[in-house]
Amino acid sequence: MHRKNTTEHHRGSPAGLGLLSSPEVSWGGQSVFGMKRMDLSIIVVNWNTRELLRKCLDSIETTVRRLSYEIIVVDNASTDGSAAMLRECFPRVRLIANLENRGFGTANNQTFRVMAGRYALLLNSDAVLTGNAVSELFACMENHPGAAMACGQLLNPDGSRQNSIAAFPSLFTLMTNTPLLEYLFPRRFPSKRYSHAGPIEVDSGIGACLLVRKEAMDAVGLFDERYHFFFEETDWAYRMRRAGWKILHVPTAFIYHLQGQSIGRNLYSRIAFYRSRYQFFRKWRSRPYYIVICIVILLRLVLDWLLTSVGMLLTLGLRRELRDKWAVYGRLLVWHLRGRP
């Protein structure tokens, strides 16, 4: 932990362990008084989402049962009073208050180094657990000791299913239509289109809610902190799969997710996505492959901008959604032409 950028608060619980649902107490992986190690460390990274964070933590306290757990919240220098709300309303939550926005991966790594659980439950602040979510994920991981990570089924506020599974990016997926791949090759590219009776093996899960085995973390290492936002969990899952671990999707674990509200959907977020995608390919692919990827991504961006321009002309620029897309694509093109600073 980088103490020059961090203050830490952990009131109302022994040894700063945060919220426990049973008297079983453990710390740093060592059992205390001969008791079993804690089941879960529930980890939330927050940046200016005070009210969403409140709902997220309420859902933890009302749905997680019969498991010992702690809650650790990392606040990335919020200015909306999130830290004060935590100290007032959730005094038993362990708070790590960063003095700057250190990104998703780095903030999670701060917690991984001090967590007490056998599993880490990574939860976005814009996620709300349903009654069975954690128990289903936990049971799946207990029943599949070769699994490093499990993700649940994310839901929109109206109850419809979100995409909860991510395929590893490749030249093939960039050059084709993802929904078409999901339709033609449902086993290779599973998606929300199809229902599954039980857990299935996948490449990676969407990071809004992931249950991760501490043993697997110790085996492959923590998040790669070169990813500031996006692709952290994709890179992690890729490393885990290469090490022989499995990644599972649990279709019966439901989590409401207000998609994008914990990070925003502005130009900064889009640039962060592109930057992280380039980082993934640069890290895991050869130099010639990476150059081809860069060309394909730029050509797709040009095509998207041209198609949106045509749509603007046909609608006389009256549709705000098209105007916003056209502006974002144009700024992303400028960012690329400036050398992706």
Secondary structure, DSSP 8 states (H G I E B T S, - for coil): --GGGEEEE--SSGGG----SSS--EETTEESTT----SEEEEEEESS-HHHHHHHHHHHHHH--SS-EEEEEEEES-SSSHHHHHHHH-TTSEEEEESS---HHHHHHHHHTT--SSEEEEEETTEEE-TTHHHHHHHHHHH-TTEEEEEEEEE-TTS-B---EE----HHHHHS-HHHHHHH-TTTS--TTS--SS-EE-SEE-TTEEEEEHHHHHHH-S--TT-SSSSHHHHHHHHHHHTT-EEEEEEEEEEEE-TTTTT-SSHHHHHHHHHHHHHHHHHHS-HHHHHHHHHHHHHHHHHHHHHHHHHHHHTTT--HHHHHHHHHHHHHHHHHHTT--
